[in-house]
C-alpha cells in the first residue's frame, strides 16, 4: 500500500521531520533501502548507515543523532513503530481460499459429522478434523492439518500445513501454529522395571492460551496428569521442545532450539536464548532472562539473568568465559611456573646442604615454601 510520509507518520504515531509529501510503498533494511522505501534504526551498531542510506525516511528514537538533511520519523519506540509501518504498508499474510471449497471447506478435507466448524473457516484439502472436535470462527486449516478427537480450537486461529493437535487438547483464540508443529504428543514418561522401560500412559492434555504463536517443528507434550500449559501471548520460535507437565506463563519468548523438561514452572515474560535447556521440576521466576546455550540445573529467581553450563549469574558467567578463552595458554604458563618453582626448590635444597657442610646454621637458609 502506498502513502505519503505524513500519512505514515500519523498511522504509526511518529513525529515527521522532512517533506511529508514524499510517497513510500515498502520497508527495507537501512543499508539497502532506496527511493520510496522506509527503514529504521533501533540498534546503534547500524548508526553508521544514517549518513549513507538512500531511504525515503528513517524511523529513529528521540536521542538518535541524524544528518540534518535526512528525513525521519521520530518515535518513542522505533522498533515498534517500524512494526506498525510494516503493517501499514504491507499488511499481514493473506490466506488463500481452499481449492474446490464449499462454504470455505475443501471437498478434499475430511470432517467428522460430529465435529463443529465455526462460521468463516477455511479448511484446505487433506486436513482432517476428528470426532467431537470443535473449530471456532474464522480459522484457517492448511493441507495436512490434523485435529484429534474432542480437541478444541478457538476463534481466529491459523494452523499451517501438517501441524497436529492431538485429542482433547485445547487451543485458545488467535493462536498460530506453524508447519509441522505437534501439540499434545505423549510426554516422555517411562518406569524402568526389571530392565524394561514400561510406558506411563499420558492421561493429561495441552492447553494453549490466547494469542500464542508456535513455530515450525515445535513439540508441546501432553501431561502425564492434568495439563501442560502455554500462557497467553507467549511466542515460540522453531524447533522447540516443551516437556510434559511444564507450565509457561504469559508473554514468554523462546528462541529456536530451546528445550524445557517436564514439570518446569516458568513465570511471566521470561526470555530464553537459542539452545538454552532447562532440567526437569525446576522453577524459573517471572522476567528472568536465560542466555543462549545456558544449561539451567537449579531454580532461577524472578528477574535474574543467567548464562553458562551450568547456568550461573550472567556477569559471573561472562567473567568465567573471558578467563577461559585461552585455557591452552594458561596451561602452558602454569607448567612453566611449576618448572620454575621446581628449579628454585632444588636450588634452595642445594644451598641448605652446602651451608650444612660448612657449618652454617640451617636457619639462615631461605624457606623454600615461603620464598616460592
C-alpha positions in Angstrom: 0.0 0.0 0.0 1.4 3.4 -0.9 1.0 6.5 1.2 2.8 9.8 2.0 5.3 10.2 4.8 2.8 12.5 6.6 0.1 9.8 6.4 2.5 7.1 7.6 3.7 9.3 10.5 0.1 9.7 11.6 -0.5 5.9 11.3 2.5 4.9 13.4 2.3 7.8 15.9 5.7 9.4 15.0 6.9 12.9 14.6 7.8 13.8 11.0 11.0 15.7 10.2 11.1 16.3 6.5 8.9 16.5 3.4 5.6 14.9 4.3 4.5 14.7 0.6 7.1 12.1 -0.2 5.4 8.8 -1.1 6.5 5.4 0.3 5.4 2.0 -0.6 7.6 -0.5 1.2 10.1 -1.2 4.0 13.7 -2.2 3.6 17.0 -2.7 5.6 18.8 0.6 6.3 21.9 -0.4 4.2 19.8 -1.4 1.2 16.7 0.9 1.3 16.1 3.1 -1.7 13.6 5.7 -3.0 10.1 5.1 -1.9 11.2 2.8 1.0 11.1 3.4 4.7 13.7 1.9 7.1 14.5 2.2 10.9 17.3 2.4 13.4 16.8 0.6 16.7 20.3 -0.8 17.2 23.3 1.6 17.4 25.6 -0.8 15.6 23.8 0.3 12.4 24.1 4.0 13.1 26.9 4.4 10.6 24.4 3.9 7.8 22.5 7.1 8.7 24.9 9.1 6.6 24.7 6.9 3.5 21.2 5.5 3.4 19.1 6.2 0.4 15.8 5.5 2.1 12.9 7.9 1.8 13.0 8.3 5.6 14.3 6.5 8.7 12.3 5.7 11.8 14.5 6.7 14.8 14.4 7.3 18.5 14.4 10.7 20.0 18.1 10.5 21.0 19.4 9.5 17.6 21.9 11.8 16.0 21.0 12.1 12.3 22.3 14.2 9.5 20.2 17.4 9.2 19.1 16.5 5.6 17.9 13.0 6.5 14.1 12.7 6.5 13.0 10.9 9.6 10.1 9.7 11.7 10.9 10.2 15.4 9.2 7.7 17.7 9.4 6.7 21.4 9.9 3.1 20.4 11.4 3.0 16.9 11.3 -0.8 16.6 7.6 -1.0 17.4 7.0 2.0 15.1 8.7 0.1 12.3 6.5 -2.9 13.0 3.5 -0.6 12.7 4.9 0.7 9.4 5.2 -2.8 8.0 1.6 -3.4 8.9 0.5 -0.2 7.3 2.5 -0.7 4.1 2.4 -4.5 3.7 -0.3 -5.8 6.0 -0.4 -9.3 7.3 -0.2 -12.5 5.3 -3.4 -13.2 3.3 -4.5 -16.8 3.4 -5.6 -18.2 0.0 -9.1 -19.8 -0.3 -9.2 -23.6 -0.3 -9.4 -25.5 -3.6 -12.8 -26.9 -4.6 -14.3 -25.4 -1.5 -17.9 -25.1 -0.5 -18.7 -22.7 2.4 -15.0 -22.5 2.9 -14.4 -26.2 3.3 -12.5 -28.1 0.6 -14.1 -31.2 -0.9 -10.7 -32.8 -0.2 -10.9 -32.2 3.6 -12.2 -34.8 6.0 -14.6 -33.5 8.7 -16.3 -36.0 11.1 -20.1 -35.4 11.2 -19.9 -34.8 14.9 -17.3 -32.1 14.6 -18.3 -28.4 14.9 -16.9 -25.9 12.4 -17.4 -22.2 13.1 -18.5 -19.6 10.5 -15.9 -18.1 8.2 -13.5 -21.0 8.4 -11.2 -22.0 5.5 -10.3 -25.7 5.6 -7.9 -26.9 2.8 -7.6 -30.3 1.1 -6.2 -33.2 3.2 -7.0 -31.5 6.5 -8.7 -33.9 9.0 -11.0 -32.9 11.9 -11.9 -35.9 14.1 -15.0 -36.9 16.1 -16.3 -34.3 18.5 -13.7 -31.7 17.7 -14.6 -28.0 17.8 -13.2 -25.4 15.4 -14.0 -21.7 16.2 -14.9 -18.9 13.9 -12.6 -17.6 11.1 -10.0 -20.3 11.4 -7.6 -21.4 8.7 -6.6 -25.1 8.4 -4.0 -25.7 5.8 -3.4 -29.0 3.9 -2.3 -31.9 6.1 -3.6 -30.4 9.4 -4.9 -33.0 11.9 -7.2 -32.1 14.8 -7.8 -35.0 17.1 -11.0 -36.2 18.8 -12.6 -33.7 21.1 -9.9 -31.2 20.6 -10.9 -27.5 20.8 -9.6 -24.7 18.5 -10.7 -21.2 19.4 -11.6 -18.3 17.1 -9.2 -16.8 14.5 -6.6 -19.5 14.7 -4.2 -20.4 11.8 -2.8 -24.0 11.6 -0.2 -24.2 8.8 0.5 -27.4 6.8 1.0 -30.7 8.6 0.6 -29.2 12.1 -1.1 -31.6 14.5 -3.4 -31.0 17.6 -3.8 -34.3 19.4 -7.1 -35.4 21.0 -8.7 -33.4 23.8 -6.1 -30.6 23.6 -7.4 -27.0 23.9 -6.2 -24.1 21.8 -7.3 -20.6 22.6 -8.2 -17.7 20.3 -5.9 -16.1 17.7 -3.3 -18.8 18.0 -0.9 -19.5 15.2 0.7 -23.0 14.8 3.3 -23.2 12.1 4.1 -26.1 9.8 4.9 -29.5 11.3 4.4 -28.4 14.9 2.8 -31.0 17.2 0.6 -30.2 20.1 -0.2 -32.9 22.6 2.0 -35.8 21.7 2.8 -38.2 24.6 5.2 -37.0 27.2 8.5 -38.9 27.6 7.4 -40.9 30.6 8.6 -44.5 31.4 9.0 -46.6 34.5 12.0 -48.9 34.3 11.2 -52.3 35.9 13.4 -55.4 35.7 15.4 -53.8 32.9 12.4 -52.8 30.7 11.2 -49.2 30.1 7.4 -49.5 30.7 5.4 -46.7 29.2 3.4 -44.5 31.6 0.1 -43.5 29.9 0.0 -39.8 29.4 -3.6 -39.0 30.5 -3.3 -35.2 30.5 -3.7 -32.6 27.8 -2.1 -29.4 26.4 -3.7 -26.0 26.9 -2.5 -23.2 24.7 -3.9 -19.8 25.7 -4.9 -16.9 23.5 -2.5 -15.2 21.1 0.3 -17.7 21.3 2.5 -18.4 18.3 4.2 -21.7 17.9 7.0 -22.1 15.3 7.6 -24.8 12.8 8.8 -28.2 14.1 7.9 -27.4 17.8 6.6 -30.1 20.1 4.5 -29.5 23.2 4.0 -32.8 25.1 0.8 -33.6 26.8 1.0 -34.1 30.6 1.0 -37.4 32.3 -1.7 -35.9 34.6 -3.6 -32.7 34.3 -2.1 -30.4 31.7 0.9 -28.8 30.0 0.1 -25.1 29.6 1.4 -22.3 27.4 0.4 -18.9 28.7 -1.3 -16.1 26.7 0.9 -14.1 24.4 3.9 -16.5 24.6 5.9 -16.9 21.4 7.9 -20.0 20.4 10.4 -19.9 17.5 11.2 -23.1 15.5 12.3 -26.5 16.8 11.5 -26.1 20.5 10.5 -28.9 22.8 8.2 -28.4 25.8 8.1 -31.4 28.2 5.1 -32.9 29.7 3.5 -31.0 32.6 5.6 -27.9 32.0 3.8 -24.6 32.5 4.9 -21.4 30.8 3.5 -18.1 31.9 2.3 -15.1 29.9 4.4 -13.2 27.3 7.4 -15.5 27.3 9.8 -15.5 24.4 11.6 -18.7 23.4 14.3 -18.6 20.6 14.9 -21.7 18.4 16.2 -25.0 19.9 15.2 -24.3 23.5 14.4 -27.4 25.5 12.1 -27.3 28.6 12.0 -30.5 30.5 8.9 -31.9 32.2 7.2 -30.3 35.2 9.1 -27.0 34.9 7.3 -23.9 36.1 8.1 -20.7 34.1 6.8 -17.3 35.2 5.6 -14.4 33.1 7.7 -12.6 30.5 10.7 -14.9 30.7 13.1 -14.8 27.7 15.1 -17.9 26.6 18.1 -17.5 24.2 18.7 -20.1 21.5 19.6 -23.6 22.5 19.0 -23.0 26.2 18.0 -26.0 28.2 16.1 -26.5 31.5 16.3 -29.6 33.6 13.1 -31.0 35.0 11.0 -30.0 38.0 12.6 -26.5 38.3 11.1 -23.1 38.8 12.0 -20.0 36.7 10.7 -16.7 38.1 8.9 -14.0 36.1 11.0 -11.7 33.9 14.1 -13.9 34.2 16.5 -14.0 31.2 18.2 -17.2 30.2 21.1 -16.7 27.8 21.7 -18.7 24.7 23.1 -22.2 25.3 22.6 -21.9 29.1 22.0 -25.1 31.0 19.6 -24.4 33.8 20.0 -27.0 36.5 18.6 -25.2 39.5 15.8 -22.7 40.2 16.1 -19.2 38.8 14.7 -16.4 40.9 12.5 -13.7 39.4 14.3 -11.1 37.3 17.6 -13.0 37.3 19.9 -13.2 34.3 21.8 -16.4 33.9 24.2 -17.9 31.4 26.7 -20.8 31.1 26.9 -24.5 31.7 25.7 -24.9 34.3 23.8 -21.6 34.3 25.0 -19.0 36.9 24.7 -15.3 37.3 25.2 -13.6 33.9 28.1 -11.3 35.0 29.9 -14.2 36.6 29.4 -16.3 33.6 30.9 -13.6 31.4 34.0 -13.3 33.6 34.4 -17.1 33.5 34.1 -17.1 29.8 36.7 -14.4 29.5 39.1 -16.3 31.8 38.6 -19.5 29.8 39.3 -18.0 26.4 42.9 -19.1 26.4 43.0 -22.3 28.5 45.9 -23.7 26.5 48.0 -20.6 27.1 47.1 -20.7 30.8 48.1 -24.3 30.9 51.5 -23.6 29.3 52.1 -20.7 31.7 51.2 -22.9 34.7 53.5 -25.7 33.6 56.4 -23.1 33.2 55.6 -21.8 36.7 55.7 -25.3 38.1 59.1 -25.9 36.4 60.4 -22.6 37.8 59.2 -23.5 41.3 60.9 -26.9 40.9 64.2 -25.3 39.9 64.0 -22.8 42.8 63.2 -25.6 45.3 66.1 -27.7 44.0 68.5 -24.7 44.3 67.4 -23.9 47.8 67.9 -27.5 48.9 71.4 -27.5 47.4 72.1 -24.2 49.3 70.9 -25.8 52.5 73.2 -28.8 52.0 76.2 -26.5 51.2 75.6 -24.4 54.3 75.3 -27.6 56.4 78.6 -28.8 55.1 80.3 -25.5 56.0 78.8 -25.4 59.5 76.4 -22.6 58.8 73.1 -22.8 60.7 70.2 -24.2 58.5 68.0 -21.5 60.0 70.0 -19.0 57.9 68.8 -20.6 54.7 65.8 -19.3 52.9 62.5 -21.1 53.4 61.6 -22.7 50.1 57.8 -22.7 50.8 57.9 -19.0 51.9 60.1 -17.9 49.0 58.2 -19.8 46.4 
